Amino acid sequence: MGAERQRVKPRRLRLPSFKGPGLVVCLLVGLLLVVLMLIHDPNLVALNAATRGLGIAPPPSAAATTAPTTTTTTDPPAPATTSPPTTDPPTTAPRTTTTGAPTPTVAPPAPPTTAATPSVVTTTTQGYVPPHIASQTQPGSLGYPTPGVVSATYTVTTSGGVVSGTGTWSGTPDLSITVTCPGGATSSQQGPSGLSVSATCPSGSASVTIAESTGVESTVSYNLVISYPSN
């Protein structure tokens, strides 16, 4: 019994003493454990993500029991801008303000209206130009002063055209006039005083003959007018 009742003395826990390199190793291990605990803490992870701008929302806290309230702000509608209607200013005649007796305003006279002068365009067209008509008057007599002379012939030079002979006389009722063209073509008529005979001849020498009728011989005084083209 005496042996069993021996008093048991408590043993003291002795911490190992680290000195030198052992102490440095223990400090490094403890620092590593602290870093691991901080890394795995959800609150620190969310804070670190928000700080770095990764857009990761922190997990909901267990202590938060109220739902988040969303506040929507609506800007008031901008007032509609309406442009004022554009109107031309009324045109008013200038007024003259005078002191004392009113002076009548005289409007300047309107400038005279001149009609436009139409331009005249002269167009010259080369058309038919009639030839110059020459004329000869041949006075004479038949049967006097030389008996037996019953005709007289006159020659003219024509540029081509109508050659005519007109005779007037007295002393006998009828005479004949003959127009002969270059080349031999002739035109002849017999009649009283005032007889006229014509023919269209080419250019050259033409002749006009005045004569008594065949078998008739008398004294006749006459005037023979010959007309012909001559340029």
C-alpha positions as CSV (number, residue, x, y, z in Angstrom):
1,M,0.0,0.0,0.0
2,G,2.7,2.3,0.8
3,A,4.2,1.7,-2.5
4,E,1.0,2.3,-4.3
5,R,0.4,5.5,-2.6
6,Q,3.5,7.0,-3.9
7,R,2.9,10.5,-5.1
8,V,3.0,10.8,-8.8
9,K,4.7,14.0,-9.8
10,P,3.4,15.7,-13.0
11,R,5.8,15.8,-15.9
12,R,6.5,19.1,-17.5
13,L,6.3,19.5,-21.2
14,R,9.5,20.6,-22.4
15,L,9.6,22.4,-25.7
16,P,12.5,21.6,-27.9
17,S,14.8,24.3,-27.9
18,F,15.9,25.5,-31.3
19,K,19.0,27.2,-31.7
20,G,20.9,28.3,-34.7
21,P,19.7,26.8,-38.1
22,G,16.8,25.0,-36.4
23,L,15.2,28.2,-35.3
24,V,15.3,29.6,-38.9
25,V,13.7,26.5,-40.3
26,C,10.9,26.7,-37.8
27,L,10.2,30.3,-38.7
28,L,10.1,29.6,-42.4
29,V,7.6,26.7,-41.8
30,G,5.4,28.9,-39.7
31,L,5.4,31.6,-42.3
32,L,4.5,29.1,-45.0
33,L,1.5,27.9,-43.0
34,V,0.2,31.4,-42.6
35,V,0.5,32.1,-46.3
36,L,-1.4,28.9,-47.1
37,M,-4.2,29.9,-44.7
38,L,-4.5,33.4,-46.3
39,I,-4.6,32.0,-49.8
40,H,-7.5,29.6,-49.0
41,D,-9.5,32.2,-47.1
42,P,-12.6,33.0,-49.4
43,N,-12.9,36.6,-48.2
44,L,-9.3,37.3,-49.1
45,V,-9.7,35.6,-52.5
46,A,-12.7,37.8,-53.4
47,L,-10.9,40.9,-52.2
48,N,-7.8,40.0,-54.2
49,A,-9.8,39.3,-57.4
50,A,-11.7,42.6,-57.1
51,T,-8.5,44.5,-56.5
52,R,-6.9,43.0,-59.6
53,G,-10.0,43.7,-61.8
54,L,-10.7,40.1,-62.6
55,G,-14.5,40.6,-62.2
56,I,-15.0,37.7,-59.8
57,A,-17.7,38.6,-57.3
58,P,-17.0,37.6,-53.7
59,P,-19.1,34.7,-52.4
60,P,-22.2,35.7,-50.4
61,S,-21.5,36.2,-46.8
62,A,-23.3,34.0,-44.4
63,A,-24.1,37.0,-42.2
64,A,-25.9,38.8,-45.1
65,T,-29.6,38.0,-44.7
66,T,-31.2,40.8,-46.8
67,A,-31.5,40.7,-50.6
68,P,-29.6,43.4,-52.4
69,T,-31.8,46.3,-53.6
70,T,-31.4,47.6,-57.2
71,T,-31.9,51.3,-57.7
72,T,-32.8,52.3,-61.2
73,T,-32.3,56.0,-62.1
74,T,-34.2,57.2,-65.1
75,D,-33.1,60.5,-66.6
76,P,-36.0,62.9,-67.4
77,P,-36.8,63.1,-71.1
78,A,-35.0,65.9,-72.9
79,P,-37.4,68.6,-74.0
80,A,-38.2,68.6,-77.7
81,T,-36.4,71.3,-79.5
82,T,-38.5,72.9,-82.3
83,S,-37.0,75.3,-84.7
84,P,-39.0,78.5,-85.0
85,P,-40.5,78.9,-88.5
86,T,-38.3,80.8,-90.9
87,T,-40.1,83.7,-92.4
88,D,-38.7,86.3,-94.6
89,P,-38.9,89.8,-93.2
90,P,-41.6,91.8,-94.8
91,T,-40.3,94.1,-97.5
92,T,-41.4,97.6,-96.7
93,A,-40.6,100.7,-98.7
94,P,-38.2,103.0,-96.9
95,R,-40.0,105.8,-95.0
96,T,-38.7,109.3,-94.8
97,T,-39.1,110.9,-91.4
98,T,-39.2,114.6,-91.6
99,T,-39.7,117.3,-89.0
100,G,-42.0,120.2,-89.7
101,A,-43.9,120.3,-93.0
102,P,-44.1,116.9,-94.7
103,T,-42.1,116.6,-97.9
104,P,-43.7,114.5,-100.7
105,T,-41.7,111.6,-101.8
106,V,-41.3,111.5,-105.6
107,A,-40.5,108.2,-107.1
108,P,-37.8,108.4,-109.8
109,P,-39.1,108.1,-113.3
110,A,-39.0,104.6,-114.8
111,P,-36.3,104.2,-117.5
112,P,-37.8,104.3,-121.0
113,T,-38.4,101.0,-122.6
114,T,-36.5,100.5,-125.8
115,A,-37.6,97.9,-128.2
116,A,-34.9,95.6,-129.4
117,T,-33.8,96.4,-132.9
118,P,-34.1,93.2,-134.9
119,S,-31.0,92.4,-136.8
120,V,-31.5,92.4,-140.6
121,V,-29.6,89.8,-142.5
122,T,-29.3,90.6,-146.2
123,T,-29.0,87.6,-148.4
124,T,-28.0,88.2,-151.9
125,T,-29.1,85.5,-154.3
126,Q,-27.5,85.4,-157.7
127,G,-30.6,85.0,-159.9
128,Y,-31.4,85.8,-163.5
129,V,-30.0,89.1,-164.6
130,P,-31.7,90.3,-167.8
131,P,-29.4,91.4,-170.5
132,H,-29.1,95.0,-171.5
133,I,-31.4,95.8,-174.4
134,A,-29.9,98.0,-177.0
135,S,-32.1,99.9,-179.4
136,Q,-31.5,101.5,-182.9
137,T,-33.8,103.7,-184.9
138,Q,-33.2,103.6,-188.7
139,P,-35.1,106.1,-190.8
140,G,-35.2,105.5,-194.6
141,S,-37.2,105.4,-197.8
142,L,-38.1,102.9,-200.5
143,G,-38.3,103.9,-204.2
144,Y,-36.8,107.3,-203.6
145,P,-34.5,108.8,-204.5
146,T,-33.4,105.6,-206.4
147,P,-36.2,103.9,-208.2
148,G,-36.2,100.1,-207.9
149,V,-35.1,99.9,-204.3
150,V,-37.9,98.0,-202.6
151,S,-36.1,96.7,-199.4
152,A,-33.5,97.7,-196.8
153,T,-31.6,95.4,-194.4
154,Y,-29.9,96.4,-191.1
155,T,-27.4,94.2,-189.2
156,V,-26.9,94.1,-185.4
157,T,-24.7,92.1,-183.0
158,T,-26.7,90.4,-180.3
159,S,-25.5,88.5,-177.1
160,G,-28.4,86.2,-177.5
161,G,-32.1,86.7,-176.9
162,V,-35.1,88.3,-178.5
163,V,-34.4,90.5,-181.6
164,S,-37.3,92.6,-182.8
165,G,-38.1,95.2,-185.5
166,T,-41.0,97.7,-185.4
167,G,-41.7,99.9,-188.4
168,T,-43.9,102.9,-189.0
169,W,-44.4,104.5,-192.5
170,S,-46.8,106.3,-194.8
171,G,-47.6,106.3,-198.6
172,T,-48.5,102.6,-198.9
173,P,-50.8,100.3,-197.0
174,D,-48.6,97.3,-196.4
175,L,-44.9,96.5,-195.8
176,S,-43.1,93.3,-194.6
177,I,-40.5,93.0,-191.8
178,T,-38.2,90.0,-191.5
179,V,-35.8,89.1,-188.6
180,T,-33.0,86.8,-189.6
181,C,-31.0,85.1,-186.7
182,P,-27.4,83.8,-186.8
183,G,-27.6,80.4,-188.4
184,G,-30.4,81.3,-190.8
185,A,-33.6,81.0,-188.8
186,T,-36.1,83.8,-189.8
187,S,-39.4,85.3,-188.6
188,S,-41.4,87.5,-191.1
189,Q,-44.7,89.3,-191.2
190,Q,-46.6,91.7,-193.6
191,G,-48.9,94.4,-192.4
192,P,-49.8,98.1,-192.1
193,S,-47.8,100.8,-190.4
194,G,-46.9,99.8,-186.8
195,L,-46.0,96.2,-187.7
196,S,-43.6,94.5,-185.2
197,V,-41.8,91.2,-185.7
198,S,-39.5,89.4,-183.3
199,A,-37.4,86.2,-183.0
200,T,-35.3,84.6,-180.3
201,C,-31.8,84.3,-181.6
202,P,-28.4,83.0,-180.3
203,S,-25.5,85.3,-179.9
204,G,-24.0,86.6,-183.1
205,S,-24.9,88.8,-186.1
206,A,-28.7,89.2,-186.7
207,S,-30.4,91.3,-189.4
208,V,-33.8,93.1,-189.8
209,T,-35.2,93.7,-193.2
210,I,-38.1,96.1,-194.2
211,A,-39.5,95.6,-197.7
212,E,-42.4,96.5,-200.0
213,S,-44.8,93.7,-201.1
214,T,-43.8,91.7,-204.1
215,G,-44.7,93.5,-207.4
216,V,-45.5,96.7,-205.6
217,E,-43.1,99.6,-206.1
218,S,-43.8,103.0,-204.6
219,T,-42.1,105.8,-202.7
220,V,-42.3,105.0,-198.9
221,S,-40.6,106.8,-196.0
222,Y,-40.3,104.8,-192.8
223,N,-38.8,104.6,-189.4
224,L,-37.5,101.2,-188.3
225,V,-36.7,100.6,-184.6
226,I,-34.5,97.5,-183.9
227,S,-34.2,96.1,-180.3
228,Y,-31.7,93.4,-179.3
229,P,-29.8,92.1,-176.2
230,S,-26.3,93.5,-175.9
231,N,-24.1,93.0,-172.8
